[in-house]
């Protein structure tokens, strides 16, 4: 049985020299990490989408600018909506806290009244 049989793939090593130029160990290690990331489908799809977007931007800059402006407007609107939602949730939390404190105070005063009546009858 040959060495490496049964393994998923060959181990890729970045050479110490490429075209006569010495590659530092730090760069080789970074390349190794990049190769590991490149094996993941999500990363390769993201890189492919970025390359397509870059090609589209080079091919038709005005359309890209319009798309970017539309995306910026949508992001701004989403941000404003998030702010409004956050304010509503904050107001709701404050109102709930006030009502809870009022209910505790009412329960506490009822308990005191009951104790006073019991002490007066006893």
N, C-alpha and C positions, 0 to 999 in steps of 0.2 A: 504494500500500500504506500502510495507516494505521500510525502509530507504535505500537509495542507488539505488532503482529501477530506471531505465531510464538512469543511468550513463554508460559511456563506460566501466569502469572497477573499480575494487576495488582500494582504495588508499593503496599503500604499505608503511608500516612503518618499519624502521629498529629498532629492539629492543635495549634497553639500555644495556642489558646484553645478551651475547651469550656464552653458555657453562660455565657460572659462571664468565666470564671475562667482565668487564665494558668497553663499547664502548663509546669513547668520543663524545661530541656533534659535533665537527668539522668533525670527521670521519663519523658520521651518516649523516651529511649534504652533505658531499662529495659523500657518497653512494646514497643519494637521487638524487643528480644531475646526477650521473652515470646511475641510473635507468631510469631517464627521457630521457637521451641520448640513452640508449639502446632500447627505444621504436621506435626510428627513423630507417627506413629501410636502409638508407645509412650507418649509423653507424654500424648496425648489419652486413651488408654485408662486410664492411671494416674489422671488427673484425674477421669475418669468413675467409676472404681471408688471413689475417695475421696469423691466426691459421693454415690454410692449408700450408702456406709458411713455417712456423716454423716446422711443421710436416715433410714436404719434406726435409728441411735442416737437420733435425735429421736423416732422413732415408737414404739420399744419399748426403753427404757433397761435394764430388768432382763435381757432376753435378751441385750442387747449386753454387759452386765457379765458375764454367765455365759460368753459367748463369749470375752470378753477374759481372764477368769480361766482358762479352759481353754487358751487360747493361751499365757498366761504359764506355766502348768504344763508345757505341752509344750516351751516354750523352755527352761525350767529343766532339764528332763530331758535335752534335747539338749545343754545346756551341761555337765551332769554327765558325760554319755557322752563328750563331747569331752575333758574333763579326764582321764577314765579312759584313753581312747585315747592321749592325749598322754603320760601317765605310762608306759604300756606301751611306746610308741615310744622314750621316753627310756631306759628300762631296757634295751631291746633294743640301742640304740645304744651304751650303756656296756658291755654284755656283748660286743658285737662288737669294740669298741675293745680291751677286755682280751684277748680271744682273738687278735686281730691282733698285739698287742704280745707275747703269749706265743709265738706262732708265729715272729715275727721273732727273739726271743731264742733260741728253740730252733734256728732256722736259723743264727744267728750262732755259737752254741756248737758246732754241728756243723762249721761252717766252720773254727773255731779248732782243734778236735780234728783235723780233716783236715790243717791246716797244721802242727800239732805233730807228727803222725805222719810227714808228708812231710819235715819238718826233721830228725826223728830218724833216718829211713832214708837221708837224702841226705848 
